[in-house]
């Protein structure tokens, strides 16, 4: 089974996060596991955030990379519609690359700004693919990080990451080492290698206990860096124009501390132009042919600054030393350089990359990617369910009629459905009125047909009179009925001019159902129409029925609702396990309502013995494993139900709304079932997305409709 692993940065800099990811990917490769790397978004505006992918490509680590998205404007992530489009593109890229691989390693995004949006994006991506989580974070001490990490998880991630399990989550923690030297070290984090044995033993012990891996890392550690990058980052000027060099050391000088080191030849010296003591020492060193790569003067705001810069420029003229200068003061530059690698990584230093991989591997436990350790349980997340719904509908080429053609939400939904090829939509309404609404609201109605009802009503008068002849419908009353767009739309569906109808944004459920019952009628095996809601819970997909149509069904009708709901669930690739809900589980209580549920369950079992169904079951026993095992230990449904049948409308509608609002989930419906042709009702509070998903459901239902 394909497994998805995602690393998520938590208050950590780019160089440590990238280093850990490179080490983990190399570890996967060494275990000969087929792996693909996926950075969902590689660039936002001018920020390159995909150093890992660049390293994989540059150093040929033989791990395939999935192409990333580039976001031109960060505000797109702050727009709900655009955000959903970005998520959809990420899912598409994922599904195009799931073949011939065992692991997809997703690298999260470091929030360089708009932290809340990036936090949500990382969590959404992890939830979509039900990823095993590896948190990468930092601290100053082990004791601090344990408490800090637990606090972060509990306060932020626990409610946002729905598959967050203690035994399925790992923490890679940058344990900062103290460093009191007045300059930034070169890449000598590798001095910690002598701790190898003790550290690995400690990590194996931690892995068994808390899945926590500490990695020692120097506090002021900075990689070698191109001088050009430093200039751009600090927004400083350069007085001479040599070929840019790589800086291995950054040394800050002040009056109190000055250390003469032989490696100055690879250094950038930073000092204040007002620091006369340091200026004299630099002058003295240059006179003794002790040279540097570059000198950066801070505090260059006076006229005297230019004279000093000119003086030093003459001294170093023939020694290829760069003179940089900035108006910023010494301490501002110091603070800014502390974060230079928060969003950068030195991808051009092969030796460094190799050292980083070897160093990180010292701390990765051998069993971290073993099959037993990767406890992976796949489920269809709400994002994936909606994606699959749209994807399936877009392949069927169906026509859906929207009788409420002047409703703004309906117009917007029709436009999106057309653009995404979900369905060919037809709007009923006055053409000029609809076009005017579209123009005012900048809605694209290209490839959408608009039919004026008055131009086609007369086509159906005789046929409607014939259909309703038992009710003695005359011509006058037939014309009157056809002035209702829903009746007119139903006649068009009856004649196979469209494949389905979606209505109800501005009318009642009764007004949607009445024409269906009178003209289309129920399937021959059923006596009623019923409804279901698809409840997109964070960790499960549930079908609720009936929550919109039948106030108090008898046991035969309740059995029909269960069978209809089971058949509908199969349209969406769900294997139905039906729980018939009551206030009692099994025979623990007696009463008229309990007896009704019991008889309905037995009726379904007799009609369809292969259908997995049980009842009466209480709601908690139906969906919660531990409670189900306790209350109904022999049940095949208890704790595993995905189709929930309520005994009456009062219970069903109340439960549906309570779960939807308190859990803040998306629900799709009501979806009507038991009709010969698909007609679906909308809530009057429907959003644009609600209408889009209902259209997609109607398309899928129409696939199985007999003409």
Buried (B, 14 or more C-beta within 10 A) or exposed (E): EBBBBBBBBBBBBBBBBBBBBBBBBBBBBEBEBBBBBBBBBBBBEEBBBBBBBBBBEEBEBEBEBBEBBEBEEBEBBEEEEBBEBBBBEBBEBBEEBEEEBBBBBBBBBBBBEBEEBBBBBBBBBBBBBBBBBBBBBBBBEEEEBBEBBEEBBEEEBEEBBBBBEEEBBBBBBBBBBEEEEEBBBBBEBEEBEEEEEEBBEBBBEBBEEBBBBBBBBBBBBBBBBBBEBBBEBBEBBBBEEEEBBBBBBBBBBBEEEBEEEEEBEBBBBBBBBBBEEBBEBBEEBBEEEBBBBBBBBBBBEEEEBEEBBEEBBEBBEEEEBBBBBBEBBBEBBBEEBBEBBBBBBBBBBEEBBEBBBEBBBBBBBEEBBEEEBBEBEEEBBBBBBBBBBBBBBBEBEBBBBBBBBBBBBBBBBBBBBBEBBBBBBBBBBBEEEBBEBBEEEEBBBEEBEBBBBEEBBEBBBEBBBEBBEEEEBEEEBBBEBBEBBBBBBBBBBBEEBBBBBBBBBBBEBEBBBBBBBBBBBBBEEBEBBBBBBBBBBBEBBBBBBBBBBBEEBEBEBBBBBBBBBBBBBEBBEBEBBBBBBBBBBBEEEEEEBBEBBBBBBBBBBEEBEEBBBBBBBBBBBBBBEEBBBEBBEEBEBBBBBBBBBBBBBEBBBEBBEEBBEEEEBBBBBBBBBBBBBBBBBBBEEBBBBBBBBBBBBBBBBBBEBEE
